[in-house]
């Protein structure tokens, strides 16, 4: 899937179009409630990290696909105009605690046990909260083919036994196409 994902990111819509999507505007609004430093876990296009940097924030983008680093850094050269800073890495040793760890379109690609593992790793890196966006069962298509399009009850069944009361929010948005979750740490 890695090569397919790299090609998908290369063809992603222009930043100005992409960042205007409700899924990203809502994500940015939510992460800003929790702090000033951000770690995007699985940055993909890097556009949300760039949008936060353009608002003056410090952002670290992590993805385990090294080929995405060059793509994101090249795009950032023409996109970053704010006073913030963004760094992209595929090196887990560069990860550091930030106020908020967030992801968009990451968790749905993995089996239950790996989703829990990823979120537990994020808990160790978040000072205040984890925010994630995932497609719901109403999402119109599978972009990579391996997405698990589950409803809110299925996500609650997976997450509540592990995160309990720390899972403070899980709700539909974007006409029920997407789910957003917040885990406070």
C-alpha atoms as an extended CHARMM CRD file, in Angstrom:
* protein
*
       185  EXT
         1         1  UNK       CA              0.0000000000        0.0000000000        0.0000000000  PROA      1               0.0000000000
         2         2  UNK       CA              2.9090000000        2.3330000000        0.6460000000  PROA      2               0.0000000000
         3         3  UNK       CA              3.5830000000        3.0650000000       -3.0580000000  PROA      3               0.0000000000
         4         4  UNK       CA             -0.1350000000        3.5920000000       -3.6960000000  PROA      4               0.0000000000
         5         5  UNK       CA             -0.2390000000        6.0360000000       -0.8150000000  PROA      5               0.0000000000
         6         6  UNK       CA              2.8060000000        7.9620000000       -2.0730000000  PROA      6               0.0000000000
         7         7  UNK       CA              1.1600000000        8.3100000000       -5.5000000000  PROA      7               0.0000000000
         8         8  UNK       CA             -2.1000000000        9.4200000000       -3.8780000000  PROA      8               0.0000000000
         9         9  UNK       CA             -0.2890000000       12.1280000000       -1.9010000000  PROA      9               0.0000000000
        10        10  UNK       CA              1.5800000000       13.3420000000       -4.9790000000  PROA      10              0.0000000000
        11        11  UNK       CA             -1.7760000000       13.8690000000       -6.7260000000  PROA      11              0.0000000000
        12        12  UNK       CA             -3.5340000000       15.4630000000       -3.7350000000  PROA      12              0.0000000000
        13        13  UNK       CA             -5.5280000000       18.5980000000       -4.5370000000  PROA      13              0.0000000000
        14        14  UNK       CA             -3.8060000000       21.9430000000       -4.1290000000  PROA      14              0.0000000000
        15        15  UNK       CA             -3.3920000000       23.1650000000       -0.5650000000  PROA      15              0.0000000000
        16        16  UNK       CA             -5.8850000000       26.0120000000       -1.0000000000  PROA      16              0.0000000000
        17        17  UNK       CA             -8.6020000000       23.5680000000       -2.0260000000  PROA      17              0.0000000000
        18        18  UNK       CA             -7.6610000000       20.7630000000        0.3360000000  PROA      18              0.0000000000
        19        19  UNK       CA             -7.4300000000       22.8370000000        3.4830000000  PROA      19              0.0000000000
        20        20  UNK       CA            -10.8750000000       24.2920000000        2.8510000000  PROA      20              0.0000000000
        21        21  UNK       CA            -12.5100000000       20.8590000000        3.1310000000  PROA      21              0.0000000000
        22        22  UNK       CA            -14.7810000000       20.6810000000        6.1850000000  PROA      22              0.0000000000
        23        23  UNK       CA            -12.9110000000       17.6220000000        7.4460000000  PROA      23              0.0000000000
        24        24  UNK       CA             -9.7380000000       19.6870000000        7.8320000000  PROA      24              0.0000000000
        25        25  UNK       CA            -11.2600000000       22.9490000000        9.0120000000  PROA      25              0.0000000000
        26        26  UNK       CA            -13.0970000000       21.0870000000       11.7780000000  PROA      26              0.0000000000
        27        27  UNK       CA             -9.9630000000       19.1420000000       12.7090000000  PROA      27              0.0000000000
        28        28  UNK       CA             -7.8970000000       22.3260000000       12.9760000000  PROA      28              0.0000000000
        29        29  UNK       CA            -10.5940000000       24.0320000000       15.0390000000  PROA      29              0.0000000000
        30        30  UNK       CA            -10.6540000000       21.0620000000       17.4270000000  PROA      30              0.0000000000
        31        31  UNK       CA             -6.8790000000       20.7270000000       17.9280000000  PROA      31              0.0000000000
        32        32  UNK       CA             -6.5800000000       24.4570000000       18.6200000000  PROA      32              0.0000000000
        33        33  UNK       CA             -8.8220000000       23.9700000000       21.6870000000  PROA      33              0.0000000000
        34        34  UNK       CA             -6.0780000000       21.9400000000       23.3660000000  PROA      34              0.0000000000
        35        35  UNK       CA             -2.7950000000       23.7180000000       22.8500000000  PROA      35              0.0000000000
        36        36  UNK       CA             -0.0980000000       25.4310000000       20.8540000000  PROA      36              0.0000000000
        37        37  UNK       CA              2.2580000000       22.6060000000       19.8330000000  PROA      37              0.0000000000
        38        38  UNK       CA              1.1620000000       19.7770000000       17.5960000000  PROA      38              0.0000000000
        39        39  UNK       CA              2.2910000000       16.3880000000       16.3620000000  PROA      39              0.0000000000
        40        40  UNK       CA              0.5430000000       15.1400000000       13.2420000000  PROA      40              0.0000000000
        41        41  UNK       CA              0.8540000000       11.3680000000       13.4390000000  PROA      41              0.0000000000
        42        42  UNK       CA              0.7050000000       10.0000000000        9.8940000000  PROA      42              0.0000000000
        43        43  UNK       CA              0.8840000000       13.3580000000        8.1000000000  PROA      43              0.0000000000
        44        44  UNK       CA              0.1730000000       12.1790000000        4.5260000000  PROA      44              0.0000000000
        45        45  UNK       CA              0.0130000000       15.3950000000        2.5070000000  PROA      45              0.0000000000
        46        46  UNK       CA              1.2130000000       17.4560000000        5.4640000000  PROA      46              0.0000000000
        47        47  UNK       CA             -1.3860000000       20.1000000000        4.6520000000  PROA      47              0.0000000000
        48        48  UNK       CA             -2.9440000000       20.3090000000        8.1260000000  PROA      48              0.0000000000
        49        49  UNK       CA              0.5350000000       20.6570000000        9.6300000000  PROA      49              0.0000000000
        50        50  UNK       CA              1.2600000000       23.4340000000        7.1370000000  PROA      50              0.0000000000
        51        51  UNK       CA             -2.0440000000       25.1530000000        7.9320000000  PROA      51              0.0000000000
        52        52  UNK       CA             -1.2010000000       25.1810000000       11.6420000000  PROA      52              0.0000000000
        53        53  UNK       CA              2.3090000000       26.4740000000       10.8950000000  PROA      53              0.0000000000
        54        54  UNK       CA              0.7420000000       29.2550000000        8.8250000000  PROA      54              0.0000000000
        55        55  UNK       CA             -1.2430000000       30.2180000000       11.9220000000  PROA      55              0.0000000000
        56        56  UNK       CA              2.0430000000       30.5860000000       13.8360000000  PROA      56              0.0000000000
        57        57  UNK       CA              2.2160000000       27.2330000000       15.6200000000  PROA      57              0.0000000000
        58        58  UNK       CA              4.9770000000       24.6690000000       16.0430000000  PROA      58              0.0000000000
        59        59  UNK       CA              4.1520000000       21.4030000000       14.2730000000  PROA      59              0.0000000000
        60        60  UNK       CA              6.0010000000       18.1290000000       13.8950000000  PROA      60              0.0000000000
        61        61  UNK       CA              4.7240000000       15.8310000000       11.1590000000  PROA      61              0.0000000000
        62        62  UNK       CA              5.5230000000       12.1300000000       11.5050000000  PROA      62              0.0000000000
        63        63  UNK       CA              4.8990000000        9.4350000000        8.9290000000  PROA      63              0.0000000000
        64        64  UNK       CA              6.5550000000        6.0390000000        8.6670000000  PROA      64              0.0000000000
        65        65  UNK       CA              6.8310000000        6.4320000000        4.8700000000  PROA      65              0.0000000000
        66        66  UNK       CA             10.1490000000        8.2440000000        4.2430000000  PROA      66              0.0000000000
        67        67  UNK       CA              9.2160000000        9.1260000000        0.6370000000  PROA      67              0.0000000000
        68        68  UNK       CA              6.5450000000       11.4810000000        1.9610000000  PROA      68              0.0000000000
        69        69  UNK       CA              9.1310000000       13.6780000000        3.6850000000  PROA      69              0.0000000000
        70        70  UNK       CA             10.5160000000       15.1160000000        0.4260000000  PROA      70              0.0000000000
        71        71  UNK       CA              7.0320000000       15.6120000000       -1.0220000000  PROA      71              0.0000000000
        72        72  UNK       CA              5.8150000000       17.4790000000        2.0810000000  PROA      72              0.0000000000
        73        73  UNK       CA              8.9750000000       19.5560000000        2.3950000000  PROA      73              0.0000000000
        74        74  UNK       CA              8.7820000000       20.6100000000       -1.2690000000  PROA      74              0.0000000000
        75        75  UNK       CA              5.1420000000       21.6340000000       -0.8940000000  PROA      75              0.0000000000
        76        76  UNK       CA              5.8800000000       23.4670000000        2.3680000000  PROA      76              0.0000000000
        77        77  UNK       CA              8.4310000000       25.7120000000        0.6290000000  PROA      77              0.0000000000
        78        78  UNK       CA              5.6330000000       27.4270000000       -1.2700000000  PROA      78              0.0000000000
        79        79  UNK       CA              2.8650000000       27.0750000000        1.3080000000  PROA      79              0.0000000000
        80        80  UNK       CA              4.3490000000       28.1320000000        4.6400000000  PROA      80              0.0000000000
        81        81  UNK       CA              3.9870000000       31.8930000000        4.9370000000  PROA      81              0.0000000000
        82        82  UNK       CA              3.2240000000       32.2450000000        8.6390000000  PROA      82              0.0000000000
        83        83  UNK       CA              5.5700000000       32.6410000000       11.5580000000  PROA      83              0.0000000000
        84        84  UNK       CA              5.1710000000       29.0570000000       12.7270000000  PROA      84              0.0000000000
        85        85  UNK       CA              7.4020000000       26.1860000000       11.8850000000  PROA      85              0.0000000000
        86        86  UNK       CA              6.8600000000       22.6780000000       10.6460000000  PROA      86              0.0000000000
        87        87  UNK       CA              9.2420000000       19.7570000000       10.4810000000  PROA      87              0.0000000000
        88        88  UNK       CA              8.5310000000       16.4440000000        8.7940000000  PROA      88              0.0000000000
        89        89  UNK       CA             10.1730000000       13.1970000000        9.8440000000  PROA      89              0.0000000000
        90        90  UNK       CA             10.0000000000        9.4440000000        9.4250000000  PROA      90              0.0000000000
        91        91  UNK       CA             12.3450000000        8.9100000000       12.3710000000  PROA      91              0.0000000000
        92        92  UNK       CA             10.5340000000        7.8920000000       15.5620000000  PROA      92              0.0000000000
        93        93  UNK       CA             13.5040000000        9.0310000000       17.6500000000  PROA      93              0.0000000000
        94        94  UNK       CA             12.6780000000       12.6220000000       16.6550000000  PROA      94              0.0000000000
        95        95  UNK       CA              9.1960000000       12.4440000000       18.1640000000  PROA      95              0.0000000000
        96        96  UNK       CA              8.6860000000       14.5680000000       21.2460000000  PROA      96              0.0000000000
        97        97  UNK       CA              5.8370000000       15.4470000000       23.5780000000  PROA      97              0.0000000000
        98        98  UNK       CA              3.5030000000       18.0550000000       22.1320000000  PROA      98              0.0000000000
        99        99  UNK       CA              0.2590000000       19.5060000000       23.4650000000  PROA      99              0.0000000000
       100       100  UNK       CA             -1.8590000000       17.6740000000       20.9000000000  PROA      100             0.0000000000
       101       101  UNK       CA             -1.2660000000       14.5890000000       18.7910000000  PROA      101             0.0000000000
       102       102  UNK       CA             -3.6710000000       14.3650000000       15.8860000000  PROA      102             0.0000000000
       103       103  UNK       CA             -4.3290000000       12.2330000000       12.8370000000  PROA      103             0.0000000000
       104       104  UNK       CA             -6.6770000000       12.3240000000        9.9130000000  PROA      104             0.0000000000
       105       105  UNK       CA             -7.4590000000        9.2460000000        7.8800000000  PROA      105             0.0000000000
       106       106  UNK       CA             -4.9830000000        6.9620000000        9.6310000000  PROA      106             0.0000000000
       107       107  UNK       CA             -6.6550000000        4.5850000000       12.0690000000  PROA      107             0.0000000000
       108       108  UNK       CA             -9.1700000000        3.0660000000        9.6780000000  PROA      108             0.0000000000
       109       109  UNK       CA             -6.3800000000        1.2930000000        7.7640000000  PROA      109             0.0000000000
       110       110  UNK       CA             -5.4380000000       -1.0120000000       10.6430000000  PROA      110             0.0000000000
       111       111  UNK       CA             -6.8350000000       -3.9530000000       12.6250000000  PROA      111             0.0000000000
       112       112  UNK       CA             -8.1590000000       -3.3650000000       16.1420000000  PROA      112             0.0000000000
       113       113  UNK       CA             -5.0150000000       -4.3270000000       18.0500000000  PROA      113             0.0000000000
       114       114  UNK       CA             -2.8330000000       -2.0280000000       15.9420000000  PROA      114             0.0000000000
       115       115  UNK       CA             -5.2640000000        0.8910000000       16.3320000000  PROA      115             0.0000000000
       116       116  UNK       CA             -5.0070000000        0.5030000000       20.1080000000  PROA      116             0.0000000000
       117       117  UNK       CA             -1.2010000000        0.2710000000       19.8620000000  PROA      117             0.0000000000
       118       118  UNK       CA             -1.0270000000        3.4810000000       17.7670000000  PROA      118             0.0000000000
       119       119  UNK       CA             -3.3010000000        5.3580000000       20.1650000000  PROA      119             0.0000000000
       120       120  UNK       CA             -1.3080000000        4.1900000000       23.1990000000  PROA      120             0.0000000000
       121       121  UNK       CA              1.8590000000        5.4660000000       21.5010000000  PROA      121             0.0000000000
       122       122  UNK       CA              0.0950000000        8.7770000000       20.9060000000  PROA      122             0.0000000000
       123       123  UNK       CA             -0.9430000000        8.9770000000       24.5860000000  PROA      123             0.0000000000
       124       124  UNK       CA              2.7490000000        8.8870000000       25.5200000000  PROA      124             0.0000000000
       125       125  UNK       CA              3.4340000000       11.8010000000       23.1500000000  PROA      125             0.0000000000
       126       126  UNK       CA              0.4430000000       14.0280000000       23.9690000000  PROA      126             0.0000000000
       127       127  UNK       CA              0.5210000000       16.4790000000       26.8460000000  PROA      127             0.0000000000
       128       128  UNK       CA             -3.1900000000       17.3140000000       26.6600000000  PROA      128             0.0000000000
       129       129  UNK       CA             -5.1670000000       15.4410000000       24.0080000000  PROA      129             0.0000000000
       130       130  UNK       CA             -5.3140000000       13.1820000000       21.0000000000  PROA      130             0.0000000000
       131       131  UNK       CA             -7.6730000000       14.1910000000       18.2100000000  PROA      131             0.0000000000
       132       132  UNK       CA             -8.4500000000       11.8830000000       15.3090000000  PROA      132             0.0000000000
       133       133  UNK       CA            -10.6160000000       11.9400000000       12.2200000000  PROA      133             0.0000000000
       134       134  UNK       CA            -11.7490000000        8.7390000000       10.5480000000  PROA      134             0.0000000000
       135       135  UNK       CA            -14.2200000000        8.0300000000        7.7510000000  PROA      135             0.0000000000
       136       136  UNK       CA            -17.5350000000        6.5970000000        8.8970000000  PROA      136             0.0000000000
       137       137  UNK       CA            -19.6370000000        3.8710000000        7.3460000000  PROA      137             0.0000000000
       138       138  UNK       CA            -21.2390000000        6.6550000000        5.2540000000  PROA      138             0.0000000000
       139       139  UNK       CA            -17.9560000000        7.5560000000        3.5220000000  PROA      139             0.0000000000
       140       140  UNK       CA            -18.6070000000        7.3270000000       -0.2380000000  PROA      140             0.0000000000
       141       141  UNK       CA            -15.6210000000        5.1750000000       -1.2920000000  PROA      141             0.0000000000
       142       142  UNK       CA            -12.4490000000        3.4720000000       -0.1670000000  PROA      142             0.0000000000
       143       143  UNK       CA             -9.4790000000        5.4890000000       -1.4080000000  PROA      143             0.0000000000
       144       144  UNK       CA             -6.8030000000        2.8820000000       -0.6130000000  PROA      144             0.0000000000
       145       145  UNK       CA             -9.1070000000       -0.1250000000       -0.5350000000  PROA      145             0.0000000000
       146       146  UNK       CA             -8.2860000000       -1.2830000000        2.9870000000  PROA      146             0.0000000000
       147       147  UNK       CA            -10.3270000000        1.2420000000        4.9860000000  PROA      147             0.0000000000
       148       148  UNK       CA            -12.6090000000       -0.0940000000        7.6840000000  PROA      148             0.0000000000
       149       149  UNK       CA            -15.7090000000        2.0680000000        7.4120000000  PROA      149             0.0000000000
       150       150  UNK       CA            -17.3200000000        1.5390000000       10.8050000000  PROA      150             0.0000000000
       151       151  UNK       CA            -20.1350000000        3.3310000000       12.5670000000  PROA      151             0.0000000000
       152       152  UNK       CA            -19.8070000000        5.2240000000       15.8200000000  PROA      152             0.0000000000
       153       153  UNK       CA            -20.9940000000        2.2690000000       17.9330000000  PROA      153             0.0000000000
       154       154  UNK       CA            -18.2600000000        0.0270000000       16.4980000000  PROA      154             0.0000000000
       155       155  UNK       CA            -15.5840000000        2.6300000000       17.2540000000  PROA      155             0.0000000000
       156       156  UNK       CA            -16.9200000000        3.0740000000       20.7910000000  PROA      156             0.0000000000
       157       157  UNK       CA            -16.8810000000       -0.6980000000       21.3060000000  PROA      157             0.0000000000
       158       158  UNK       CA            -13.2170000000       -0.7350000000       20.2600000000  PROA      158             0.0000000000
       159       159  UNK       CA            -12.0200000000        2.3570000000       22.1410000000  PROA      159             0.0000000000
       160       160  UNK       CA            -14.0470000000        2.6180000000       25.3730000000  PROA      160             0.0000000000
       161       161  UNK       CA            -12.6980000000       -0.5640000000       27.0370000000  PROA      161             0.0000000000
       162       162  UNK       CA             -9.1550000000        0.7750000000       26.6670000000  PROA      162             0.0000000000
       163       163  UNK       CA             -9.5670000000        4.5380000000       27.0560000000  PROA      163             0.0000000000
       164       164  UNK       CA            -12.7680000000        4.6880000000       29.1170000000  PROA      164             0.0000000000
       165       165  UNK       CA            -13.5950000000        8.1800000000       30.3860000000  PROA      165             0.0000000000
       166       166  UNK       CA            -10.5200000000        9.5940000000       28.6320000000  PROA      166             0.0000000000
       167       167  UNK       CA            -12.4610000000        9.1860000000       25.3750000000  PROA      167             0.0000000000
       168       168  UNK       CA            -14.3290000000       12.4270000000       25.9450000000  PROA      168             0.0000000000
       169       169  UNK       CA            -15.8150000000       12.8770000000       22.4900000000  PROA      169             0.0000000000
       170       170  UNK       CA            -16.6980000000       10.7730000000       19.4900000000  PROA      170             0.0000000000
       171       171  UNK       CA            -19.1160000000       12.3530000000       17.0630000000  PROA      171             0.0000000000
       172       172  UNK       CA            -20.2290000000       12.3930000000       13.4350000000  PROA      172             0.0000000000
       173       173  UNK       CA            -19.6830000000       15.4720000000       11.2990000000  PROA      173             0.0000000000
       174       174  UNK       CA            -19.6400000000       16.4370000000        7.6200000000  PROA      174             0.0000000000
       175       175  UNK       CA            -23.1250000000       15.0100000000        7.0890000000  PROA      175             0.0000000000
       176       176  UNK       CA            -22.1640000000       11.8430000000        9.0180000000  PROA      176             0.0000000000
       177       177  UNK       CA            -19.4170000000       11.0390000000        6.4980000000  PROA      177             0.0000000000
       178       178  UNK       CA            -16.6690000000       11.4500000000        9.1010000000  PROA      178             0.0000000000
       179       179  UNK       CA            -16.1210000000       10.7370000000       12.7740000000  PROA      179             0.0000000000
       180       180  UNK       CA            -13.9880000000       12.8390000000       15.0950000000  PROA      180             0.0000000000
       181       181  UNK       CA            -12.6960000000       11.5740000000       18.4080000000  PROA      181             0.0000000000
       182       182  UNK       CA            -10.9070000000       13.1960000000       21.3230000000  PROA      182             0.0000000000
       183       183  UNK       CA             -8.9550000000       11.3820000000       24.0170000000  PROA      183             0.0000000000
       184       184  UNK       CA             -7.7370000000       13.5560000000       26.8860000000  PROA      184             0.0000000000
       185       185  UNK       CA             -4.5090000000       12.5210000000       28.5540000000  PROA      185             0.0000000000
